[in-house]
Amino acid sequence: MSDNEFYSRFSENLKTSQKWPGIYMFKFVIKEKETKKQNIENLFKEMNAKFSIKKSSKKNFTSITVTLVMDDPESVIKIYKDVSKFKGVITL
C-alpha cells in the first residue's frame, strides 16, 4: 500500500469514527538516542496540547501521548506526516 492510499484510507476512517472538530490523541514512541522529544513538542507549539511523557524502564525509549482538539482529519494527517520526518519515531 502506498503512502497516499494509506493516508486516504486513514482520512476516511477518521471522518467516520468521530465528530470534527474533536479531541484527538496522538501516540508516539521515540528512541532516546535518535530523536529528541523537543522535536515533537515543537510541532504542537501554541496548539494548547496536553502531553504525557513516560520513559521505558531501561530508558531506551520514551512514550509521548499528545491530546488536543483537532479541526479535521486532514490536520491530524498533517501532524503524522510532519512527525514521520524525524528519525527513530514510531507512531501508534
Phi, psi and omega per residue, in radians:
M1 nan 2.291 3.122
S2 -1.329 2.873 3.093
D3 -1.036 -0.735 -3.131
N4 -1.075 -0.743 3.113
E5 -1.124 -0.759 3.132
F6 -1.036 -0.891 -3.093
Y7 -1.184 -0.568 3.084
S8 -1.135 -0.799 3.112
R9 -1.145 -0.730 3.117
F10 -1.069 -0.747 3.119
S11 -1.046 -0.793 3.122
E12 -1.085 -0.736 3.103
N13 -1.089 -0.721 3.120
L14 -1.124 -0.697 -3.128
K15 -1.089 -0.634 -3.081
T16 -1.612 -0.263 -3.037
S17 -1.610 -0.268 3.136
Q18 -2.773 2.954 3.131
K19 -1.564 2.589 -3.131
W20 -2.142 2.476 -0.165
P21 -1.087 2.688 -3.101
G22 -2.814 2.928 3.132
I23 -1.317 2.318 3.123
Y24 -2.261 2.486 3.141
M25 -2.008 2.043 3.051
F26 -1.624 2.468 3.054
K27 -2.266 2.260 3.134
F28 -2.321 2.579 2.983
V29 -2.134 2.236 3.137
I30 -2.044 2.552 3.029
K31 -1.465 2.120 -3.015
E32 -0.916 -0.700 -3.035
K33 -1.434 -0.186 -3.063
E34 -1.884 -0.519 -3.039
T35 -2.361 2.439 3.057
K36 -1.656 2.339 -3.139
K37 -1.049 -0.421 3.117
Q38 -1.037 -0.597 3.113
N39 -1.018 -0.771 -3.140
I40 -1.261 -0.758 3.136
E41 -1.014 -0.646 -3.139
N42 -1.111 -0.530 3.113
L43 -1.128 -0.471 -3.074
F44 -1.785 0.174 -3.134
K45 -0.981 2.356 3.113
E46 1.086 0.429 3.122
M47 -1.931 0.104 3.137
N48 1.012 0.745 -3.122
A49 -1.521 2.607 3.043
K50 -1.856 2.267 -3.102
F51 -1.926 2.469 2.963
S52 -2.230 2.125 -3.053
I53 -2.175 2.292 -3.114
K54 -2.450 2.268 3.106
K55 -1.550 2.602 3.075
S56 -1.233 2.869 -3.061
S57 -1.047 -0.592 3.133
K58 -1.646 0.066 3.089
K59 1.112 0.395 3.097
N60 -1.503 -0.448 -3.078
F61 -2.270 2.692 3.028
T62 -2.254 2.292 3.080
S63 -1.683 2.261 -3.140
I64 -2.151 2.139 3.041
T65 -1.969 2.252 -3.118
V66 -2.151 2.166 -3.141
T67 -2.084 2.282 3.109
L68 -2.871 2.931 3.092
V69 -1.472 2.205 3.103
M70 -1.967 2.568 -3.072
D71 -1.317 -0.673 -3.044
D72 -2.853 2.944 3.137
P73 -1.007 -0.592 -3.119
E74 -1.107 -0.642 3.122
S75 -1.214 -0.569 3.063
V76 -1.151 -0.821 -3.119
I77 -1.102 -0.658 3.097
K78 -1.023 -0.754 3.118
I79 -1.077 -0.819 3.133
Y80 -1.059 -0.696 3.108
K81 -1.145 -0.700 3.110
D82 -1.128 -0.737 -3.137
V83 -1.177 -0.583 -3.100
S84 -1.117 -0.251 3.113
K85 -1.346 -0.286 3.138
F86 -1.513 2.340 3.117
K87 -1.257 2.450 3.029
G88 1.414 0.345 3.118
V89 -1.884 2.289 3.059
I90 -1.909 2.193 3.104
T91 -1.734 2.457 -3.136
L92 -2.039 nan nan
